[in-house]
Amino acid sequence: MDKYCIITNIQKDTDFTVSNEIKTYLEEHGKICTILEHGNQENGKEENTYRYTNPQKVEPDTDCVLVLGGDGTLIQAARDLSGKNIPLLGVNFGTLGYLTGVEKQNILPALDRLMADEYTLEKRMMLEGTVVSGGRLVKKDVALNDIVISRSGALKVIDFKIYVNGEFLNLYSADGIIISTPTGSTAYNMSAGGPIVSPQASLLVVTPICPHTLNTRSIILSPEDKITIELCRDRSGSNEERMVSFDGDNSTKAYAMDTIEICRSGQYTNIIKLDKLSFLEILREKMSANA
């Protein structure tokens, strides 16, 4: 790899100390490196399609994007850069770091391995979700972890119907529902009691949030399946507001009779892997650290 771009979470590397150290080290080895600040949209312009990282500032011939922050920063970068197909390497400034595979104190040896092309790529599937109201497209976005439909405002359960490939599956009464990728299975899905899935798998995980029944469990679906969620009016007949969130970050409002359609995205995120630890070893390590 010869051309790099650094995306820096300024809340983690506030004075760009680590970012500049990386840039200097790469340039001393004859590589090209630029630094981008990870922050809100420039001037809040509505026409911008990115949330934090302007993809137009990432050169198309970039070999690698180094993401300095935590898992959340990497997820946001993956969404903003979706379609560019540039491998991402996360440098962990956060806590657990399931996705950020390099601790910041080990960054220089990691750079040596990158420059020597000693790495593998893990192809992670993404989701595409659309929110439709009255036949009109309200929102369309992608997610690396999950798409979540949840209540908003008053603490009331929400009722919704789920269809798979047009066939009715079930009527749920719950606090919400999580549609997760394998990558997102260790995030909100896990906290809600859903299964942990190897990130290299290709499938959809459907997990209700605090369902008001005794026998509701997660459902595993094929990556080729298309999920449609139809929001129902609440039990008082009022049109309560709900929220549809993409990776827990980019959210939009939804109401009764709106539909949310979710399927596998045509976009993928390529995660750079430098060590030979298996998913189970990483999972055991992270769970032990969180015990």
C-alpha positions as a Python dict, from the first residue, in 0.01 Angstrom:
ca = {
    (1, 'M'): (0, 0, 0),
    (2, 'D'): (135, 339, -101),
    (3, 'K'): (-142, 597, -63),
    (4, 'Y'): (-321, 653, 268),
    (5, 'C'): (-593, 871, 411),
    (6, 'I'): (-644, 928, 784),
    (7, 'I'): (-991, 1001, 924),
    (8, 'T'): (-948, 1146, 1271),
    (9, 'N'): (-1213, 1169, 1540),
    (10, 'I'): (-1115, 1503, 1691),
    (11, 'Q'): (-1274, 1409, 2022),
    (12, 'K'): (-1026, 1122, 2052),
    (13, 'D'): (-712, 1276, 1899),
    (14, 'T'): (-789, 1637, 1985),
    (15, 'D'): (-463, 1795, 1874),
    (16, 'F'): (-394, 1546, 1592),
    (17, 'T'): (-83, 1422, 1774),
    (18, 'V'): (-127, 1058, 1671),
    (19, 'S'): (-257, 1154, 1327),
    (20, 'N'): (50, 1361, 1250),
    (21, 'E'): (278, 1093, 1391),
    (22, 'I'): (126, 842, 1149),
    (23, 'K'): (146, 1084, 857),
    (24, 'T'): (512, 1163, 928),
    (25, 'Y'): (601, 794, 963),
    (26, 'L'): (437, 702, 634),
    (27, 'E'): (594, 992, 446),
    (28, 'E'): (938, 902, 586),
    (29, 'H'): (887, 566, 416),
    (30, 'G'): (803, 725, 82),
    (31, 'K'): (424, 696, 110),
    (32, 'I'): (152, 953, 47),
    (33, 'C'): (-80, 1044, 333),
    (34, 'T'): (-355, 1300, 394),
    (35, 'I'): (-553, 1375, 711),
    (36, 'L'): (-927, 1439, 717),
    (37, 'E'): (-1111, 1569, 1019),
    (38, 'H'): (-1406, 1356, 1127),
    (39, 'G'): (-1681, 1604, 1209),
    (40, 'N'): (-2028, 1729, 1126),
    (41, 'Q'): (-2124, 1828, 772),
    (42, 'E'): (-1955, 2140, 649),
    (43, 'N'): (-2181, 2438, 726),
    (44, 'G'): (-2469, 2194, 773),
    (45, 'K'): (-2545, 2190, 401),
    (46, 'E'): (-2848, 1974, 335),
    (47, 'E'): (-2728, 1875, -11),
    (48, 'N'): (-2435, 1687, 142),
    (49, 'T'): (-2505, 1315, 147),
    (50, 'Y'): (-2238, 1234, 402),
    (51, 'R'): (-2272, 1271, 778),
    (52, 'Y'): (-1916, 1308, 905),
    (53, 'T'): (-1659, 1234, 634),
    (54, 'N'): (-1677, 1405, 297),
    (55, 'P'): (-1613, 1122, 48),
    (56, 'Q'): (-1515, 1374, -221),
    (57, 'K'): (-1202, 1456, -21),
    (58, 'V'): (-1084, 1095, -32),
    (59, 'E'): (-887, 1036, -353),
    (60, 'P'): (-1025, 745, -559),
    (61, 'D'): (-681, 583, -587),
    (62, 'T'): (-638, 572, -207),
    (63, 'D'): (-514, 228, -100),
    (64, 'C'): (-618, 244, 264),
    (65, 'V'): (-821, 459, 502),
    (66, 'L'): (-696, 468, 861),
    (67, 'V'): (-979, 550, 1101),
    (68, 'L'): (-870, 691, 1438),
    (69, 'G'): (-1138, 666, 1703),
    (70, 'G'): (-1361, 382, 1816),
    (71, 'D'): (-1601, 141, 1652),
    (72, 'G'): (-1855, 420, 1610),
    (73, 'T'): (-1610, 633, 1413),
    (74, 'L'): (-1525, 341, 1185),
    (75, 'I'): (-1893, 261, 1126),
    (76, 'Q'): (-1965, 622, 1034),
    (77, 'A'): (-1668, 629, 798),
    (78, 'A'): (-1783, 303, 638),
    (79, 'R'): (-2126, 451, 567),
    (80, 'D'): (-1994, 781, 436),
    (81, 'L'): (-1742, 606, 210),
    (82, 'S'): (-1970, 323, 98),
    (83, 'G'): (-1934, 266, -274),
    (84, 'K'): (-1567, 372, -284),
    (85, 'N'): (-1455, 18, -196),
    (86, 'I'): (-1148, 140, -7),
    (87, 'P'): (-1024, -91, 273),
    (88, 'L'): (-1054, 48, 626),
    (89, 'L'): (-825, -8, 924),
    (90, 'G'): (-953, 109, 1261),
    (91, 'V'): (-717, 235, 1532),
    (92, 'N'): (-887, 196, 1867),
    (93, 'F'): (-913, 502, 2091),
    (94, 'G'): (-1234, 370, 2245),
    (95, 'T'): (-1324, 85, 2478),
    (96, 'L'): (-1405, -262, 2341),
    (97, 'G'): (-1314, -212, 1976),
    (98, 'Y'): (-1468, -510, 1795),
    (99, 'L'): (-1403, -344, 1457),
    (100, 'T'): (-1097, -131, 1534),
    (101, 'G'): (-831, -400, 1514),
    (102, 'V'): (-524, -196, 1618),
    (103, 'E'): (-462, -37, 1957),
    (104, 'K'): (-311, 310, 1928),
    (105, 'Q'): (9, 207, 2111),
    (106, 'N'): (69, -55, 1840),
    (107, 'I'): (10, 166, 1537),
    (108, 'L'): (370, 188, 1407),
    (109, 'P'): (422, -191, 1382),
    (110, 'A'): (80, -209, 1217),
    (111, 'L'): (189, 47, 957),
    (112, 'D'): (499, -162, 884),
    (113, 'R'): (276, -459, 807),
    (114, 'L'): (49, -249, 588),
    (115, 'M'): (342, -115, 386),
    (116, 'A'): (471, -470, 347),
    (117, 'D'): (125, -585, 229),
    (118, 'E'): (102, -830, 520),
    (119, 'Y'): (-272, -825, 578),
    (120, 'T'): (-600, -985, 478),
    (121, 'L'): (-937, -828, 396),
    (122, 'E'): (-1268, -919, 554),
    (123, 'K'): (-1569, -840, 339),
    (124, 'R'): (-1857, -724, 562),
    (125, 'M'): (-2211, -709, 431),
    (126, 'M'): (-2420, -393, 474),
    (127, 'L'): (-2792, -323, 486),
    (128, 'E'): (-2999, -87, 276),
    (129, 'G'): (-3313, 60, 427),
    (130, 'T'): (-3588, 279, 285),
    (131, 'V'): (-3867, 454, 472),
    (132, 'V'): (-4184, 503, 266),
    (133, 'S'): (-4481, 718, 371),
    (134, 'G'): (-4794, 738, 158),
    (135, 'G'): (-4606, 593, -138),
    (136, 'R'): (-4337, 863, -106),
    (137, 'L'): (-3973, 785, -31),
    (138, 'V'): (-3883, 965, 293),
    (139, 'K'): (-3539, 821, 367),
    (140, 'K'): (-3286, 586, 213),
    (141, 'D'): (-2954, 493, 371),
    (142, 'V'): (-2712, 209, 435),
    (143, 'A'): (-2593, 53, 760),
    (144, 'L'): (-2297, -161, 858),
    (145, 'N'): (-2432, -269, 1198),
    (146, 'D'): (-2809, -243, 1206),
    (147, 'I'): (-3132, -64, 1127),
    (148, 'V'): (-3353, -12, 1433),
    (149, 'I'): (-3719, 83, 1456),
    (150, 'S'): (-3803, 212, 1802),
    (151, 'R'): (-4056, 418, 1994),
    (152, 'S'): (-4014, 789, 2039),
    (153, 'G'): (-4142, 1006, 2322),
    (154, 'A'): (-4391, 839, 2555),
    (155, 'L'): (-4300, 497, 2693),
    (156, 'K'): (-4555, 298, 2495),
    (157, 'V'): (-4512, -27, 2309),
    (158, 'I'): (-4538, -10, 1933),
    (159, 'D'): (-4722, -254, 1712),
    (160, 'F'): (-4587, -352, 1374),
    (161, 'K'): (-4630, -621, 1114),
    (162, 'I'): (-4333, -794, 950),
    (163, 'Y'): (-4336, -939, 601),
    (164, 'V'): (-4056, -1141, 439),
    (165, 'N'): (-4052, -1138, 60),
    (166, 'G'): (-4412, -1018, 70),
    (167, 'E'): (-4531, -1301, 296),
    (168, 'F'): (-4670, -1211, 638),
    (169, 'L'): (-4444, -1332, 920),
    (170, 'N'): (-4579, -1195, 1247),
    (171, 'L'): (-4744, -910, 1435),
    (172, 'Y'): (-4521, -776, 1713),
    (173, 'S'): (-4591, -564, 2019),
    (174, 'A'): (-4255, -447, 2149),
    (175, 'D'): (-4035, -149, 2226),
    (176, 'G'): (-3897, -187, 1875),
    (177, 'I'): (-3706, -420, 1647),
    (178, 'I'): (-3346, -459, 1530),
    (179, 'I'): (-3248, -578, 1184),
    (180, 'S'): (-2880, -660, 1214),
    (181, 'T'): (-2590, -772, 997),
    (182, 'P'): (-2340, -1029, 1131),
    (183, 'T'): (-2106, -736, 1206),
    (184, 'G'): (-2379, -571, 1413),
    (185, 'S'): (-2466, -889, 1600),
    (186, 'T'): (-2223, -793, 1880),
    (187, 'A'): (-2381, -447, 1916),
    (188, 'Y'): (-2742, -359, 2007),
    (189, 'N'): (-2858, -700, 1886),
    (190, 'M'): (-2645, -874, 2150),
    (191, 'S'): (-2766, -637, 2423),
    (192, 'A'): (-3126, -720, 2326),
    (193, 'G'): (-3061, -1093, 2364),
    (194, 'G'): (-2999, -1169, 1999),
    (195, 'P'): (-2744, -1426, 1873),
    (196, 'I'): (-2379, -1350, 1810),
    (197, 'V'): (-2284, -1429, 1451),
    (198, 'S'): (-1946, -1459, 1284),
    (199, 'P'): (-1886, -1133, 1093),
    (200, 'Q'): (-1783, -1327, 784),
    (201, 'A'): (-2128, -1484, 758),
    (202, 'S'): (-2391, -1345, 523),
    (203, 'L'): (-2738, -1331, 677),
    (204, 'L'): (-2998, -1106, 840),
    (205, 'V'): (-3079, -1115, 1213),
    (206, 'V'): (-3423, -997, 1326),
    (207, 'T'): (-3444, -930, 1702),
    (208, 'P'): (-3744, -770, 1877),
    (209, 'I'): (-3666, -525, 2158),
    (210, 'C'): (-3842, -617, 2484),
    (211, 'P'): (-4132, -798, 2313),
    (212, 'H'): (-4455, -818, 2511),
    (213, 'T'): (-4488, -1194, 2465),
    (214, 'L'): (-4322, -1491, 2633),
    (215, 'N'): (-4212, -1685, 2325),
    (216, 'T'): (-4067, -1428, 2085),
    (217, 'R'): (-3711, -1498, 1975),
    (218, 'S'): (-3468, -1372, 1714),
    (219, 'I'): (-3511, -1496, 1359),
    (220, 'I'): (-3228, -1562, 1113),
    (221, 'L'): (-3303, -1492, 749),
    (222, 'S'): (-3123, -1540, 419),
    (223, 'P'): (-2924, -1243, 287),
    (224, 'E'): (-3144, -1260, -23),
    (225, 'D'): (-3460, -1196, 177),
    (226, 'K'): (-3638, -861, 175),
    (227, 'I'): (-3796, -748, 500),
    (228, 'T'): (-4093, -510, 508),
    (229, 'I'): (-4207, -361, 838),
    (230, 'E'): (-4547, -194, 848),
    (231, 'L'): (-4611, 35, 1144),
    (232, 'C'): (-4956, 8, 1303),
    (233, 'R'): (-5156, 265, 1497),
    (234, 'D'): (-5113, 239, 1870),
    (235, 'R'): (-5386, 88, 2085),
    (236, 'S'): (-5546, 424, 2155),
    (237, 'G'): (-5577, 482, 1782),
    (238, 'S'): (-5341, 778, 1782),
    (239, 'N'): (-5058, 820, 1534),
    (240, 'E'): (-4756, 808, 1764),
    (241, 'E'): (-4414, 902, 1634),
    (242, 'R'): (-4152, 630, 1585),
    (243, 'M'): (-3784, 649, 1494),
    (244, 'V'): (-3590, 460, 1228),
    (245, 'S'): (-3216, 467, 1298),
    (246, 'F'): (-2928, 361, 1076),
    (247, 'D'): (-2631, 238, 1283),
    (248, 'G'): (-2772, 424, 1584),
    (249, 'D'): (-2680, 755, 1430),
    (250, 'N'): (-2873, 880, 1130),
    (251, 'S'): (-3242, 875, 1223),
    (252, 'T'): (-3573, 972, 1068),
    (253, 'K'): (-3928, 991, 1201),
    (254, 'A'): (-4196, 745, 1096),
    (255, 'Y'): (-4567, 709, 1170),
    (256, 'A'): (-4851, 457, 1151),
    (257, 'M'): (-4901, 300, 808),
    (258, 'D'): (-4546, 393, 703),
    (259, 'T'): (-4334, 103, 579),
    (260, 'I'): (-3966, 33, 621),
    (261, 'E'): (-3807, -194, 363),
    (262, 'I'): (-3473, -355, 448),
    (263, 'C'): (-3249, -579, 240),
    (264, 'R'): (-2884, -654, 183),
    (265, 'S'): (-2704, -360, 28),
    (266, 'G'): (-2503, -388, -289),
    (267, 'Q'): (-2226, -207, -99),
    (268, 'Y'): (-1972, -384, 122),
    (269, 'T'): (-1720, -267, 379),
    (270, 'N'): (-1370, -412, 352),
    (271, 'I'): (-1204, -433, 694),
    (272, 'I'): (-826, -479, 707),
    (273, 'K'): (-716, -760, 936),
    (274, 'L'): (-351, -769, 1046),
    (275, 'D'): (-350, -1048, 1306),
    (276, 'K'): (-445, -1412, 1276),
    (277, 'L'): (-684, -1418, 1569),
    (278, 'S'): (-1007, -1602, 1496),
    (279, 'F'): (-1345, -1444, 1559),
    (280, 'L'): (-1392, -1667, 1864),
    (281, 'E'): (-1056, -1558, 2010),
    (282, 'I'): (-1143, -1192, 1960),
    (283, 'L'): (-1488, -1245, 2108),
    (284, 'R'): (-1344, -1420, 2415),
    (285, 'E'): (-1089, -1142, 2463),
    (286, 'K'): (-1345, -863, 2433),
    (287, 'M'): (-1595, -1036, 2662),
    (288, 'S'): (-1327, -1096, 2924),
    (289, 'A'): (-1228, -729, 2908),
    (290, 'N'): (-1591, -632, 2965),
    (291, 'A'): (-1649, -873, 3253),
}
